[in-house]
Amino acid sequence: MPISELLYKHPLPLVLGIGASIISNSSFYILLYVPTYGQKTLGLPAYTGFVATLIGGVVLAVGSPLFGHWSDKIARPRIMVVTAWLFVLTSWPCFFLLASWRSLSACIFAVAWLQLLKAGYSGVLPSLLGEQFPVATRAIGVALGFSTAVTIFGGFAPFVATWLIAVTGDPLSPSFYLIVTAAMSAAALAVIQMRSTRELQTSLEPSSV
């Protein structure tokens, strides 16, 4: 299906798909930025950020399929809403921990926790995105929605984090980006939940003869 036809016929699912994908991508690139952040901003040895990122990657690799499997048993948006709001609530404390206790253990704990949240979110995201589109438009809808979020909110994440530190002088400011992008995804998920509830109610209504 041409992209123009997708935009014409299914604009809302596409926008919601982009919105739901935001925190998955912003958190991925912010966590990749941790080695540079630790070395340039916090003055930590280079190996600290790389070890923490390696351990966090293991948490993500193990956690994603487990959360994906769990999402087959309970409502997918529910898991994602919880993890999105945990991003909102705990991103600043994690960066505060990094900046206050500049050690390998603090870095590992903060990165592993954020990667666990990302596993809970991203392990469920592909299935949720697929459910937003009819079969005929699913491939291009998921691809366009996710890749748009990658480009805008993922690719620019290290730049935004560096800019925030330069402008504010606050080493905790990269957490603001995570908080804002997580809130944006939580808003998209709220709309997805409302649409799902409405569609379920419609399907349960007796059809008129």
C-alpha positions, -999 to +999 in steps of 0.1 A: +000+000+000+014+035-008+022+056+021-001+083+009-030+058+011-020+048+046-020+084+057-054+090+042-071+059+055-054+052+089-040+085+102-050+080+138-034+045+142-003+058+126+000+087+150-007+064+180+019+040+167+044+068+166+034+080+200+036+045+216+071+040+201+086+072+214+099+062+249+111+028+235+135+047+211+144+077+233+153+054+262+174+031+239+195+060+226+198+077+260+211+044+275+236+041+247+247+076+255+256+066+292+293+057+285+298+091+270+277+108+297+296+090+324+330+099+310+324+135+298+299+148+323+305+127+355+343+121+351+339+084+354+364+059+339+355+048+304+350+012+314+323+021+340+297+031+314+306+003+291+303-024+318+269-009+330+257-008+294+268-044+288+249-056+319+219-035+310+219-050+276+218-085+291+188-074+312+171-061+281+178-092+261+165-115+288+136-094+299+120-085+265+108-120+255+096-126+291+075-095+291+064-103+256+052-137+267+035-122+298+016-098+275-002-127+259-018-134+293-029-098+303-037-066+285-007-054+266-014-016+271-016-022+309+021-034+310+032-006+288+014+021+307+029+009+340+064+009+326+059+042+308+049+059+341+078+042+359+100+059+334+084+092+343+088+086+381+122+070+382+143+085+354+154+115+375+162+094+406+184+072+384+204+101+371+205+116+406+221+083+417+246+084+389+256+120+396+257+117+434+274+083+438+298+082+409+307+046+410+305+014+390+278-001+412+256+030+410+259+031+372+251-006+369+220-003+391+207+028+373+212+014+338+199-021+347+168-006+362+161+016+331+168-013+308+144-035+328+117-008+322+126-007+286+123-045+284+088-043+299+079-017+273+097-028+242+090-065+247+053-058+243+055-029+218+057-049+185+025-068+193+007-037+203+017-018+171+005-047+150-029-046+166-034-010+156-036-017+119-057-040+096-038-069+081-036-052+047-017-022+061+000-038+091+035-041+077+038-005+063+019+010+093+042-006+119+073+001+099+064+038+092+053+045+128+083+029+145+109+043+120+095+078+124+098+076+162+134+062+158+144+091+135+129+119+155+130+109+192+157+083+191+183+096+167+183+131+183+183+118+219+221+121+225+221+156+209+192+167+230+208+153+262+241+171+255+222+203+246+202+201+279+234+197+299+250+227+281+220+249+285+210+241+320+243+232+335+224+204+353+240+169+349+206+154+356+189+171+327+190+141+303+164+126+326+140+154+316+141+141+280+131+106+292+104+120+314+088+141+286+090+113+260+076+087+285+047+110+292+040+114+255+040+076+251+017+073+281-007+097+265-008+077+233-013+045+252-043+061+271-059+068+237-052+033+225-068+019+256-099+040+251-102+029+215-098-008+225-125-004+251-148+012+227-142-014+200-148-042+226-181-026+237-192-023+201-184-059+194-205-070+224-235-050+215-263-071+199-266-064+162-298-049+150-319-071+127 
